Amino acid sequence: MKLLVLPFLAIALLGCTAFTAGNQRPTLDVKLIGVWTGEYLEEGGTLKRWTQTRNADGTYTIEFSFTEKDDTAQSFSESGRWWIKDGLFHEIASPEKGHPDKYRYSFKKKDCVSFILVESEGFAEEEDSYVFSECLEADSPPANFGKSI
């Protein structure tokens, strides 16, 4: 009888381990796929505006525009990967260096999402140190499945 119980117990324990490990795998939140715009006013007066396209393959591009108090402006773009893990939004620019930024996120309105930075470059951030919202401008762009996350 003991010989029958041991294999069953081993299979059950391995199944629990696999199930737990499966919960830790990165996923995508389909509600975040699309073209989003946002802005953030820094304490020094710099206005940051951006348009971010999050693709269904886990890639993203962002077009930034920063305007200083004296109206000088600069624009640049960034691309990288995004995913959800442990309930947090992760984002890392290409080429991948360092650690991804991690955000808590929630949908306050149907087409707007709020982000709170919780970790940047592997270091915890002060609560509410960087909080911003983005609103959906266009539904999901055509998916590009040439790359995987």
Summary of the structure (lengths in Angstrom):
residues: 149
radius of gyration: 20.1
end to end distance: 46.7
largest distance: 82.0
contacts: 359
relative contact order: 0.18
helix: 17%
strand: 49%
